[in-house]
Structure formats: structure tokens, C-alpha cells
Amino acid sequence: MTTDSIIKTKKTAVKVAPKQEVAQQKIRIKIFAYDNKIIDKAAKTIIDTAERNNANVVGPVPLPTEIKKFSVNRSSFVHKTASEQYEMRTHRRLIDIINPTPRAIDALMNLNLPSGVEVEIKMQ
């Protein structure tokens, strides 16, 4: 075999259909809360409203819980070594809505969520 035939065979073997890129609109919703029960209820209501309005939903994806720990002295004068420990846990969830309809976007903007839940919505 000559080098020309190898090159020809490689060219024929490499035939690949060109990718068709479809512009997809995506909404990414991040939910933050200190209580895990409340955040699960909020995620369920968001998913239910999105599915009710014919949108594709991916999630909820549980992100790592952020734990902040604090140590506080029990006494300021005599018993300096005695301290109390506290922690704050921030639970997070991630929900992606792919190709949402305008009706679904409007329903998500007018959604009532429980108090203590912080929501961050990004359009991508």
C-alpha cells in the first residue's frame, strides 16, 4: 500500500455528519433554605408548576450543604475554656427548566413559596 491509499481510506473513514446546533433556552433555579423540609416543598411546587405548563424539568439536584460552625464563650470572666458550639446549615437545590414556554415563565414568576426560602433565577 502506498501512502496515498492510506490517506484516502482515512478520509472515507472519517465521514461524520455535521452537528446541528439548536439554540435551547434554559432557566436555572437555585433554592437556598435553612430547613430541609421547607426546601423540598418549594422544589416540589416549582417542578409541579413547570410540568403543568409543559416544560422539561431536570432536577431537583441536591447541592452540598454548607455548614458554618461557631464557638461562643459561656463566660467572659472566670471560665474561659467553657464554650458552646453552634452551627448553621444552608441546604441548596438546583433545578433546570429546558425550553420553557412563555406561560411557564409567567407561572414561575408569580409563584408563592414558603417563607425562609431564597430563590435565584437565571435565564441562560
JOBELHU-V118494 format. One record per backbone hydrogen bond with DSSP energy under -0.5 kcal/mol. CO is the residue of the C=O (numbers start at 0). NH is the residue of the N-H. If there is no record, write none. Layout:
# JOBELHU-V118494
CO_NH ; CO_NH
This chain:
# JOBELHU-V118494
1_5 ; 2_6 ; 3_7 ; 4_8 ; 5_9 ; 6_10 ; 7_11 ; 8_12 ; 9_13 ; 11_14 ; 18_20 ; 19_21 ; 20_22 ; 21_23 ; 24_98 ; 25_123 ; 26_28 ; 26_96 ; 27_29 ; 27_121 ; 28_94 ; 29_119 ; 30_92 ; 31_117 ; 32_90 ; 34_38 ; 35_39 ; 36_40 ; 37_41 ; 38_42 ; 39_43 ; 40_44 ; 41_45 ; 42_46 ; 43_47 ; 44_48 ; 45_49 ; 46_50 ; 47_51 ; 48_52 ; 49_54 ; 50_53 ; 55_97 ; 57_95 ; 59_61 ; 60_62 ; 60_93 ; 62_91 ; 64_66 ; 65_67 ; 65_89 ; 66_68 ; 67_87 ; 69_85 ; 71_83 ; 77_79 ; 78_74 ; 78_81 ; 81_73 ; 81_74 ; 83_71 ; 85_69 ; 87_67 ; 87_89 ; 88_90 ; 89_65 ; 90_32 ; 91_62 ; 92_30 ; 93_59 ; 93_60 ; 94_28 ; 95_57 ; 95_97 ; 96_26 ; 97_55 ; 100_104 ; 101_105 ; 102_106 ; 103_107 ; 104_108 ; 105_109 ; 107_110 ; 110_112 ; 113_116 ; 115_33 ; 117_31 ; 119_29 ; 121_27
